[in-house]
Each structure stands twice: as C-alpha cells, then as structure tokens.
Amino acid sequence: MSNSTDSWSRFDRRERLLRFFGLLAGLVILVAAWRAMEVNYGYAVTAPRELADLFGRMYPPNVGYSREIVGPLLETINISILGTALAIVMAIPVAFLGASNTSPNKPAYLLGKFIISFTRSVNVIIWALIFVVIFGPGALAGVLAISIRSIGFTAKLIAEAIEEIDRGSVEAITAAGASPIDVLIYSIVPQIKPAFISVATLRWDINVRASTIIGFVGAGGIGVPLQTEINYFNWEAVLTILISILGLVLISEAISAYLRKKVM
C-alpha cells in the first residue's frame, strides 16, 4: 500500500504559468507607465515644505469673507438640485429603453445602451465647457452639464433595477387585461421605487460635489469665486471657501445617507 497522497492545487501548471506571466506583464506595464510620466522627484522632496508654507498663508481663514460666498453656495445647491431633477426626467425613458425586459425592440435597446455609455464617458468639466461655449458663462451651463453627465449613471442603475423585477406580477396584471400603462404603474414602478429613490439621492450627493468645481470653467457656483481668489493669491479667502465646500458636502452626504436608509 502506497503512502503517497495526491496533492490538491487550485490551479494546474498551465494556469499558474499564465497567472505568473500575466502578473509580470502587469508589473512591466506599471513600471513603463510610471517612467513615461517623467516625474520630477525634486518637487516631491520639497512638497512638504511648500505645503506648510501654503497653509501658513491660508491660516487663519477670512471669516468676514463668508458673507460674500453665501450667494455662490446657494447657486451651487440650486445647480445640483436642478441638474439632478432634469437628469432624472431624461434618464427614466432611457432606462426603460436600456432594460432588456422593457425595451420594445433591439434597435431601441442598443440606443438606450449607447446613450447610457456616451453620457457617462464624458467628464462633467467637458460638458460644462461645451455648454459655456453654447450658452455663455453662468448657472444654466452648470445645470445642463450636471444633468447630461448624470443621465448615464442614473439610467444604468434604474435599468438594472427594472431587469431584476419579479416577472410574475407583470404577467398576472397583463393576464387580467391591463394595458401597458397599467402594467407600468401598478407592477413595474412599485418594484423599482426604492431603487429609484436611492439612485436619485445618491446622484444628487455626487452632483453637489461636481457643482463645486464646474465654476472653474465658468459654469456657475462656488467654483467661480474659488478660482478668482486663487488667481489673486488671496489664500485666506480660499481657505474660507474650502471650509464652506467641506461643510456643504458633509451636509449633503448626511441627507443622502438618511434618505437612502429610509427607503432600504
């Protein structure tokens, strides 16, 4: 009787070699990408000293400047709310087109997927630049940039929620003679309502953050005075703006988390 036992291995020899060379190739690409960046390590060495110097010029914050940024802060909130609301209105039909179980045909399904991918692939700053060129500087460009950028994210998650609905209730209502509109209202909408509210509040939370930076390209909000004060090296005012942005983001995060918790 042999005392030898077969050793178990999760991967065979070929798979182990493939994983090894795959990891090696990944490391080579990582090193090559790092070298291609041509990092100036001299700046990295002096960065702590420069950061300390910058903070010394920023502190203490200019408290008196707070009154001047109330308007831009309110504009930032308005841009995030209006942009999110407009995005939801446009994302709902796109979501039904992009869901395999509600799309009327293959071309419509592909169109929905294309819109979802396209609007998500362009950064909000690029959208803001485009709309600033079209409509001029101001909050309108910011609202449109936020809304278009949010369509893909919102529609994608809603479409996934639609695809996961219980088909039994849909078939039961349909068998009872309900119209497609009745099926939508009484079967599909109630099932995706929690996901819809969660996605909407999460996207609004993200858009609050985005609304604070689009002002750098003239699309309104708190980013406009922030860029202005940076250009004038008014660092105490810059710190005041950054503190206000932090407070706004924390408040929006708390509201979003609370609303998502209520619907879960």
C-alpha positions as CSV (number, residue, x, y, z in Angstrom):
1,M,0.0,0.0,0.0
2,S,1.5,3.4,-1.1
3,N,1.9,6.1,1.5
4,S,1.9,8.8,-1.2
5,T,-1.1,11.1,-1.4
6,D,-2.3,13.3,-4.3
7,S,-1.7,17.0,-3.5
8,W,-4.6,19.2,-4.4
9,S,-4.0,22.5,-6.2
10,R,-6.5,25.1,-7.2
11,F,-4.7,25.8,-10.5
12,D,-2.8,23.4,-12.8
13,R,0.7,24.1,-14.1
14,R,-0.5,25.9,-17.2
15,E,-2.9,28.2,-15.3
16,R,-0.2,29.0,-12.8
17,L,2.2,30.0,-15.6
18,L,-0.4,32.1,-17.2
19,R,-1.2,33.9,-14.0
20,F,2.5,34.4,-13.3
21,F,3.2,35.9,-16.7
22,G,0.0,38.0,-16.5
23,L,1.2,39.4,-13.2
24,L,4.7,40.0,-14.7
25,A,3.2,41.8,-17.7
26,G,1.1,44.0,-15.4
27,L,4.2,45.0,-13.4
28,V,6.1,45.8,-16.6
29,I,3.3,48.0,-17.8
30,L,3.0,49.7,-14.5
31,V,6.8,50.5,-14.4
32,A,6.7,51.6,-18.0
33,A,3.7,53.9,-17.3
34,W,5.5,55.4,-14.3
35,R,8.7,56.1,-16.2
36,A,6.7,57.6,-19.1
37,M,5.3,60.2,-16.6
38,E,8.8,61.7,-16.1
39,V,8.1,62.6,-12.5
40,N,10.3,65.4,-11.1
41,Y,11.3,64.0,-7.8
42,G,12.8,67.3,-6.8
43,Y,9.2,68.7,-6.5
44,A,8.2,65.7,-4.4
45,V,11.1,66.3,-2.0
46,T,10.1,70.0,-1.5
47,A,6.4,69.3,-1.4
48,P,6.0,69.1,2.4
49,R,7.8,72.5,2.8
50,E,5.7,74.1,0.1
51,L,2.5,72.7,1.6
52,A,3.4,74.0,5.1
53,D,4.2,77.5,3.5
54,L,0.8,77.5,1.7
55,F,-1.1,76.5,4.8
56,G,0.7,79.3,6.7
57,R,-0.6,81.8,4.2
58,M,-4.1,80.4,4.3
59,Y,-4.5,80.4,8.0
60,P,-6.4,81.9,9.7
61,P,-9.4,81.9,7.3
62,N,-11.0,85.2,6.4
63,V,-14.3,84.9,8.4
64,G,-15.5,88.2,7.1
65,Y,-15.4,86.9,3.5
66,S,-18.1,84.3,4.4
67,R,-20.9,86.8,3.7
68,E,-19.7,87.1,0.1
69,I,-19.9,83.4,-0.7
70,V,-23.5,82.8,0.5
71,G,-24.8,83.6,-2.9
72,P,-22.4,81.3,-4.8
73,L,-23.1,78.5,-2.3
74,L,-26.8,78.8,-2.8
75,E,-26.2,78.8,-6.6
76,T,-24.2,75.6,-6.2
77,I,-27.0,73.9,-4.3
78,N,-29.5,75.1,-6.9
79,I,-27.3,73.7,-9.7
80,S,-27.1,70.3,-8.1
81,I,-30.8,70.1,-7.4
82,L,-32.0,71.3,-10.8
83,G,-29.3,69.3,-12.6
84,T,-30.3,66.1,-10.8
85,A,-34.1,66.7,-11.4
86,L,-33.5,67.3,-15.1
87,A,-31.3,64.2,-15.3
88,I,-33.9,62.0,-13.7
89,V,-36.6,63.2,-16.1
90,M,-34.3,62.4,-19.1
91,A,-32.9,59.2,-17.6
92,I,-36.3,57.4,-16.9
93,P,-37.2,56.8,-20.6
94,V,-33.5,56.0,-21.4
95,A,-33.6,53.4,-18.5
96,F,-36.7,51.7,-20.0
97,L,-35.0,51.6,-23.4
98,G,-31.8,50.2,-21.8
99,A,-33.6,47.5,-19.9
100,S,-33.8,44.2,-21.8
101,N,-37.3,43.3,-20.4
102,T,-39.0,46.7,-21.2
103,S,-37.2,47.8,-24.4
104,P,-39.6,47.5,-27.4
105,N,-37.0,46.1,-29.8
106,K,-33.3,45.5,-30.4
107,P,-32.5,48.9,-32.0
108,A,-34.2,50.7,-29.1
109,Y,-32.3,48.7,-26.6
110,L,-29.0,49.5,-28.4
111,L,-29.9,53.2,-28.5
112,G,-30.6,53.2,-24.8
113,K,-27.3,51.5,-24.0
114,F,-25.5,53.9,-26.3
115,I,-27.0,57.0,-24.5
116,I,-26.0,55.5,-21.1
117,S,-22.4,54.8,-22.2
118,F,-22.0,58.1,-24.0
119,T,-23.2,60.4,-21.3
120,R,-21.2,58.6,-18.7
121,S,-18.0,58.6,-20.7
122,V,-17.6,62.5,-20.9
123,N,-16.5,64.2,-17.8
124,V,-18.7,66.9,-16.2
125,I,-15.9,69.5,-16.8
126,I,-16.0,68.8,-20.6
127,W,-19.8,69.1,-20.6
128,A,-19.5,72.3,-18.7
129,L,-17.0,73.7,-21.2
130,I,-19.3,72.7,-24.1
131,F,-22.4,74.4,-22.6
132,V,-20.4,77.5,-21.6
133,V,-19.4,77.9,-25.2
134,I,-23.1,77.4,-26.3
135,F,-25.0,79.4,-23.7
136,G,-22.3,81.5,-22.1
137,P,-20.9,81.5,-18.6
138,G,-23.4,81.1,-15.8
139,A,-25.6,78.6,-13.9
140,L,-27.5,77.4,-16.9
141,A,-24.4,75.9,-18.4
142,G,-23.8,74.2,-15.0
143,V,-27.3,72.8,-14.7
144,L,-27.1,71.3,-18.2
145,A,-23.6,69.9,-17.7
146,I,-24.7,68.2,-14.4
147,S,-27.9,66.9,-15.9
148,I,-26.3,65.4,-19.1
149,R,-23.4,63.9,-17.1
150,S,-25.9,62.3,-14.7
151,I,-28.1,60.6,-17.3
152,G,-25.9,57.6,-17.9
153,F,-25.3,56.9,-14.2
154,T,-29.0,57.2,-13.3
155,A,-30.4,55.4,-16.3
156,K,-27.9,52.5,-15.9
157,L,-28.9,51.8,-12.3
158,I,-32.6,52.2,-12.9
159,A,-32.4,49.9,-15.9
160,E,-30.6,47.2,-13.8
161,A,-33.4,47.6,-11.2
162,I,-36.0,47.1,-14.0
163,E,-34.3,44.0,-15.2
164,E,-34.5,42.5,-11.7
165,I,-38.2,43.0,-11.2
166,D,-40.5,40.0,-10.5
167,R,-42.0,38.9,-13.8
168,G,-44.8,37.1,-12.0
169,S,-46.7,40.2,-11.0
170,V,-46.2,41.7,-14.5
171,E,-47.6,38.5,-16.1
172,A,-50.5,38.4,-13.6
173,I,-51.6,42.0,-14.3
174,T,-51.2,41.5,-18.1
175,A,-53.3,38.3,-17.9
176,A,-56.0,40.3,-16.2
177,G,-56.3,42.6,-19.3
178,A,-54.2,45.5,-18.1
179,S,-52.8,47.9,-20.6
180,P,-49.0,48.5,-20.9
181,I,-49.5,51.8,-19.0
182,D,-51.3,49.9,-16.2
183,V,-48.6,47.3,-16.1
184,L,-46.0,50.1,-15.7
185,I,-47.9,52.0,-13.0
186,Y,-49.1,49.0,-10.9
187,S,-46.3,46.5,-11.4
188,I,-43.0,47.9,-12.5
189,V,-43.0,51.3,-10.7
190,P,-43.8,49.9,-7.2
191,Q,-40.9,47.4,-7.6
192,I,-38.3,49.9,-8.7
193,K,-39.4,52.7,-6.4
194,P,-36.9,52.0,-3.6
195,A,-34.0,51.7,-6.1
196,F,-35.2,54.9,-7.9
197,I,-35.2,57.0,-4.7
198,S,-31.8,55.6,-3.6
199,V,-30.2,56.3,-7.0
200,A,-31.7,59.8,-7.2
201,T,-30.4,60.8,-3.7
202,L,-27.0,59.2,-4.4
203,R,-26.7,61.1,-7.7
204,W,-27.7,64.3,-6.0
205,D,-25.0,63.8,-3.4
206,I,-22.5,63.3,-6.2
207,N,-23.7,66.3,-8.1
208,V,-23.3,68.6,-5.1
209,R,-19.6,67.8,-5.3
210,A,-19.5,68.2,-9.0
211,S,-21.3,71.6,-8.7
212,T,-18.4,73.0,-6.6
213,I,-15.8,72.6,-9.4
214,I,-17.6,73.4,-12.6
215,G,-17.3,77.1,-11.8
216,F,-13.6,76.8,-12.7
217,V,-14.7,76.8,-16.4
218,G,-17.4,79.5,-15.9
219,A,-20.4,77.2,-15.2
220,G,-21.5,79.0,-12.0
221,G,-21.4,78.0,-8.4
222,I,-18.8,78.3,-5.7
223,G,-16.1,77.4,-8.1
224,V,-16.2,80.8,-9.7
225,P,-15.1,82.8,-6.6
226,L,-12.7,80.0,-5.7
227,Q,-10.8,80.3,-9.0
228,T,-10.9,84.1,-8.7
229,E,-9.3,84.1,-5.2
230,I,-6.7,81.5,-6.2
231,N,-5.7,83.7,-9.2
232,Y,-5.3,86.7,-6.9
233,F,-3.4,84.6,-4.3
234,N,-6.0,85.5,-1.7
235,W,-5.3,82.4,0.3
236,E,-7.2,83.3,3.4
237,A,-10.4,83.6,1.3
238,V,-9.5,80.4,-0.4
239,L,-9.5,78.6,2.9
240,T,-12.8,80.1,3.8
241,I,-14.3,78.8,0.6
242,L,-12.8,75.3,1.1
243,I,-14.2,75.1,4.6
244,S,-17.7,76.1,3.2
245,I,-17.4,73.5,0.5
246,L,-16.5,70.8,3.1
247,G,-19.5,71.8,5.2
248,L,-21.8,71.7,2.2
249,V,-20.5,68.2,1.1
250,L,-20.9,66.8,4.7
251,I,-24.4,68.1,4.9
252,S,-25.4,66.6,1.5
253,E,-23.7,63.3,2.5
254,A,-25.8,63.2,5.7
255,I,-29.0,64.0,3.9
256,S,-28.4,61.5,1.2
257,A,-27.4,58.7,3.6
258,Y,-30.5,59.4,5.7
259,L,-32.9,59.3,2.7
260,R,-31.3,56.1,1.4
261,K,-31.6,54.5,4.8
262,K,-35.3,55.3,5.0
263,V,-36.1,53.5,1.7
264,M,-33.9,50.5,2.2
